[in-house]
């Protein structure tokens, strides 16, 4: 698999587990607030980390690390993602997949093979605002809806999450997101943070009061809703 980044230890990326994180390159979205712009726009220009090197490190860390998070970019674009997941499982690791949900057929196949132990799907915006927030004119929203339905009906832990960006989102649109996700297991709000790698500069975080309002809106549709990245 084409691996462009490897975080050898994280306490944040896989809830409840000490894990490592693998970063793949390439994405079918161009979210203007994305922090991994180099992986999205020019993955071929980024150094490649041999898969064998990653697996050798993970073999040495068996019994210390518990899981591996696969993120990107968009991992479901990798043709050998399933094979890589099988190698991680053979080493005894739990596998978490981060995805934008735009490849529902791949997501369904991975789940059918029992490969992910946890899936985190980004929800970019309300249906009406999705194409803009994803930087993807002509986006087929039915593919997002299909992935949401797949996760709602799967038998593993999963979460939906939205990075909340002032300038792209409004407080009021979260009611539409709540209706879209109603009945889901868990939803997390993440406050946007500017950094030098963002695809498009000039966005801000919402004030904490507005984040609290959004939290309350979402709590009226889902039981487990939390804020991440505040303060």
C-alpha positions in Angstrom: 0.0 0.0 0.0 1.2 3.6 -0.7 2.0 5.0 2.7 3.0 8.6 3.0 3.1 9.0 6.7 3.4 6.9 9.9 2.7 8.1 13.4 4.2 5.4 15.6 2.2 6.1 18.7 -1.0 8.0 19.3 -3.5 8.1 22.2 -6.0 10.2 20.2 -6.7 8.6 16.8 -8.2 5.3 18.0 -10.6 5.9 20.9 -9.8 3.8 24.0 -6.6 2.3 22.5 -2.9 3.0 22.2 -2.3 2.9 18.5 -0.2 3.8 15.5 -1.5 5.8 12.5 -0.9 5.2 8.8 -1.5 8.0 6.3 -2.3 7.2 2.7 -2.2 9.7 -0.2 -4.8 10.9 -2.6 -8.4 11.9 -2.1 -11.6 12.3 -4.1 -12.5 15.4 -2.1 -10.9 18.8 -1.9 -12.2 20.1 1.4 -10.9 23.7 1.7 -10.3 23.3 5.5 -8.3 20.0 5.1 -5.0 19.9 7.1 -3.5 17.3 4.9 -3.4 19.3 1.7 -0.1 17.9 0.5 -1.4 14.3 0.7 -4.5 15.4 -1.2 -3.1 17.5 -4.0 0.3 16.0 -4.7 0.6 12.6 -3.0 3.2 11.5 -5.6 5.5 14.3 -4.4 5.5 13.0 -0.8 8.0 10.5 0.4 6.8 6.9 0.4 7.3 4.7 3.4 7.7 1.0 2.5 4.8 -1.1 3.7 7.4 -3.7 4.9 9.0 -1.1 7.1 5.7 -0.2 8.7 4.8 -3.8 9.3 8.2 -4.6 10.7 7.8 -1.8 13.3 4.3 -3.0 14.2 5.6 -6.5 14.7 8.1 -5.2 17.2 5.4 -3.3 19.0 3.0 -6.2 19.4 1.8 -6.3 23.0 2.4 -2.5 23.4 0.3 -1.1 20.7 -3.3 -2.3 20.4 -4.5 -0.8 17.2 -3.7 0.8 13.9 -5.7 3.8 12.4 -5.7 4.1 8.6 -6.3 7.6 7.4 -5.4 9.9 4.6 -6.1 11.3 2.2 -8.8 8.8 1.5 -7.8 5.2 2.3 -10.7 3.5 0.4 -9.0 4.7 -2.9 -6.1 2.3 -2.2 -6.6 -0.8 -4.3 -4.7 -3.0 -1.8 -6.3 -1.6 1.3 -8.0 -4.9 2.2 -4.8 -6.8 1.8 -3.0 -4.4 4.1 -5.8 -4.7 6.7 -5.5 -8.4 6.6 -1.8 -8.2 7.4 -2.5 -5.9 10.4 -5.1 -8.3 11.7 -2.7 -11.2 11.3 -0.4 -9.3 13.6 -3.2 -9.1 16.2 -4.0 -5.5 15.8 -7.4 -3.8 15.9 -8.0 -1.8 12.8 -9.7 1.6 12.6 -10.6 3.1 9.2 -11.1 6.8 8.6 -13.1 7.6 5.5 -15.2 10.3 3.8 -17.7 7.7 2.8 -17.6 8.4 -0.9 -16.8 4.8 -1.8 -19.7 2.9 -0.2 -19.1 -0.3 -2.3 -15.6 -0.5 -0.9 -16.8 0.2 2.7 -19.5 -2.5 2.4 -16.9 -5.0 1.1 -14.4 -4.3 3.9 -17.1 -4.7 6.5 -18.3 -7.9 4.9 -14.8 -9.3 5.2 -14.7 -8.4 8.9 -11.6 -6.2 8.4 -12.3 -2.9 10.2 -13.0 -3.0 13.9 -14.0 0.7 14.1 -15.0 3.2 11.4 -14.9 7.0 11.6 -16.8 8.7 8.8 -16.5 12.4 8.2 -19.7 14.3 7.6 -18.8 17.4 5.8 -21.9 19.5 6.1 -25.7 19.4 5.6 -26.9 17.8 2.3 -27.4 21.2 0.7 -24.0 22.4 1.6 -22.1 19.2 1.1 -20.5 19.8 -2.3 -19.1 23.2 -1.2 -17.7 21.9 2.0 -16.1 18.9 0.2 -14.7 21.1 -2.5 -16.4 18.8 -5.0 -18.8 20.3 -7.5 -21.2 17.7 -8.8 -20.8 15.5 -5.8 -23.2 12.5 -5.8 -24.8 12.8 -2.3 -26.5 9.5 -2.6 -23.1 7.8 -2.1 -22.8 9.6 1.2 -26.3 8.5 2.2 -25.4 4.9 1.3 -22.3 4.9 3.5 -24.3 6.4 6.4 -26.8 3.6 6.0 -24.1 0.9 5.9 -22.6 2.1 9.1 -25.9 2.5 10.9 -26.6 -1.2 10.2 -23.1 -2.6 10.8 -22.2 -4.6 13.8 -19.0 -2.8 14.8 -18.4 0.5 16.7 -18.5 3.5 14.4 -18.7 7.3 14.7 -19.7 10.2 12.5 -17.8 13.5 12.9 -17.9 17.0 11.5 -15.1 19.6 11.6 -17.0 22.8 12.2 -15.7 25.7 10.2 -16.8 29.3 10.4 -17.2 30.5 6.8 -18.4 27.2 5.5 -21.0 26.1 8.0 -23.9 27.8 9.8 -25.3 27.0 13.2 -28.8 26.4 11.7 -27.7 23.8 9.2 -26.9 21.3 11.9 -30.5 20.5 12.3 -30.4 19.0 8.8 -27.2 17.0 9.7 -29.1 15.8 12.8 -32.0 14.5 10.7 -29.5 12.8 8.3 -27.8 11.0 11.2 -30.7 10.4 13.5 -30.4 6.9 15.2 -26.7 6.8 14.8 -24.4 5.4 17.4 -22.1 8.4 18.0 -21.4 11.8 16.6 -18.5 14.2 17.4 -18.0 17.9 16.7 -14.5 19.0 16.0 -13.6 22.7 16.2 -11.6 23.8 13.2 -8.0 24.8 13.8 -5.9 26.7 11.2 -2.4 25.4 10.3 0.1 26.0 7.6 -1.0 22.8 5.6 -4.6 23.8 5.2 -5.8 23.7 1.6 -7.4 27.1 1.7 -6.4 29.7 4.3 -8.7 32.2 5.9 -11.2 30.1 7.8 -11.9 30.3 11.6 -13.3 28.3 14.4 -16.8 29.1 15.7 -16.9 30.8 19.1 -17.4 28.4 22.0 -21.0 29.6 22.6 -21.9 28.7 19.0 -20.3 25.3 19.4 -22.4 24.7 22.5 -25.6 25.7 20.5 -24.6 23.2 17.8 -24.0 20.5 20.4 -27.5 21.1 21.8 -29.1 20.9 18.3 -27.4 17.6 17.7 -28.3 16.2 21.1 -32.0 16.5 20.0 -31.3 13.9 17.3 -28.6 11.6 18.7 -27.9 10.2 22.2 -24.1 10.3 22.1 -22.8 13.7 21.0 -19.6 15.3 22.1 -17.2 18.2 21.4 -13.6 17.5 20.5 -10.8 20.0 20.0 -12.2 22.9 22.2 -9.7 24.9 24.2 
